[in-house]
């Protein structure tokens, strides 16, 4: 009877040990599965922190899904400046009209002197007195071209103080429309006194006479 009881006690102890060993293996298995879970939580935390770091630049925002962060670009709307152009008004400058009888041209030819000799004497005496317009009125277009124009004529005669005639008479070959006058004069100028001699051709203009061409030498 005693051996049977000992055998039953041994069996009971064996079953108890088997149960304890089985419970210990299950507990160890549960502990080993908990570590990966903690590691996964730590990885997810690091990823979220990285997302915050990217968002600090102000140019992108992040969202985490399944542990991955995808940057989303945010592009500001471009603003187009409006420009207004103003065209300044322009005014056309008016050019004053010039008449053919301006200061550079001098007065138009007059009616002329009463005779060929009077035309020549009056021309030079008026020029020597610096009455240029009176002298220019006794010059026909040919003489005006010979003298180089009204301004040039004024410059040429500006140094003359007086002209005295010693001789003024018509020569042969004169006609009713033209006449040549031989002359001798004394010309007093700012630089000295000159003796002049030569001829002057005159032409009829209406009822009067104008000086047409001169050929005079002074010394």
ChimeraX attribute file (.defattr): number of C-alpha atoms within 10 A of each C-alpha:
attribute: neighborCount
match mode: 1-to-1
recipient: residues
	/A:1	5
	/A:2	6
	/A:3	8
	/A:4	9
	/A:5	10
	/A:6	11
	/A:7	11
	/A:8	11
	/A:9	12
	/A:10	12
	/A:11	12
	/A:12	12
	/A:13	12
	/A:14	12
	/A:15	12
	/A:16	12
	/A:17	12
	/A:18	12
	/A:19	11
	/A:20	11
	/A:21	11
	/A:22	11
	/A:23	11
	/A:24	11
	/A:25	10
	/A:26	10
	/A:27	10
	/A:28	10
	/A:29	10
	/A:30	10
	/A:31	9
	/A:32	10
	/A:33	10
	/A:34	10
	/A:35	10
	/A:36	10
	/A:37	11
	/A:38	10
	/A:39	10
	/A:40	11
	/A:41	11
	/A:42	11
	/A:43	12
	/A:44	15
	/A:45	11
	/A:46	11
	/A:47	15
	/A:48	16
	/A:49	11
	/A:50	12
	/A:51	19
	/A:52	13
	/A:53	12
	/A:54	15
	/A:55	15
	/A:56	10
	/A:57	9
	/A:58	8
	/A:59	13
	/A:60	15
	/A:61	18
	/A:62	18
	/A:63	13
	/A:64	13
	/A:65	9
	/A:66	6
	/A:67	14
	/A:68	13
	/A:69	16
	/A:70	12
	/A:71	15
	/A:72	12
	/A:73	10
	/A:74	10
	/A:75	8
	/A:76	7
	/A:77	6
	/A:78	6
	/A:79	6
	/A:80	6
	/A:81	6
	/A:82	5
	/A:83	6
	/A:84	6
	/A:85	5
	/A:86	6
	/A:87	6
	/A:88	6
	/A:89	5
	/A:90	6
	/A:91	6
	/A:92	5
	/A:93	6
	/A:94	6
	/A:95	6
	/A:96	6
	/A:97	6
	/A:98	8
	/A:99	8
	/A:100	11
	/A:101	10
	/A:102	10
	/A:103	12
	/A:104	11
	/A:105	14
	/A:106	18
	/A:107	19
	/A:108	16
	/A:109	18
	/A:110	18
	/A:111	15
	/A:112	23
	/A:113	22
	/A:114	13
	/A:115	17
	/A:116	26
	/A:117	24
	/A:118	17
	/A:119	24
	/A:120	29
	/A:121	22
	/A:122	17
	/A:123	22
	/A:124	23
	/A:125	18
	/A:126	18
	/A:127	24
	/A:128	22
	/A:129	15
	/A:130	18
	/A:131	14
	/A:132	21
	/A:133	17
	/A:134	18
	/A:135	25
	/A:136	28
	/A:137	19
	/A:138	30
	/A:139	27
	/A:140	22
	/A:141	16
	/A:142	11
	/A:143	19
	/A:144	21
	/A:145	13
	/A:146	12
	/A:147	16
	/A:148	11
	/A:149	16
	/A:150	19
	/A:151	14
	/A:152	13
	/A:153	17
	/A:154	17
	/A:155	10
	/A:156	13
	/A:157	16
	/A:158	16
	/A:159	15
	/A:160	19
	/A:161	17
	/A:162	17
	/A:163	22
	/A:164	16
	/A:165	15
	/A:166	11
	/A:167	13
	/A:168	20
	/A:169	15
	/A:170	18
	/A:171	11
	/A:172	8
	/A:173	8
	/A:174	15
	/A:175	10
	/A:176	7
	/A:177	11
	/A:178	17
	/A:179	23
	/A:180	25
	/A:181	24
	/A:182	18
	/A:183	20
	/A:184	19
	/A:185	20
	/A:186	17
	/A:187	20
	/A:188	17
	/A:189	16
	/A:190	9
	/A:191	8
	/A:192	10
	/A:193	16
	/A:194	14
	/A:195	14
	/A:196	18
	/A:197	17
	/A:198	15
	/A:199	20
	/A:200	21
	/A:201	22
	/A:202	28
	/A:203	24
	/A:204	22
	/A:205	18
	/A:206	11
	/A:207	10
	/A:208	16
	/A:209	27
	/A:210	31
	/A:211	35
	/A:212	23
	/A:213	20
	/A:214	17
	/A:215	10
	/A:216	13
	/A:217	12
	/A:218	13
	/A:219	9
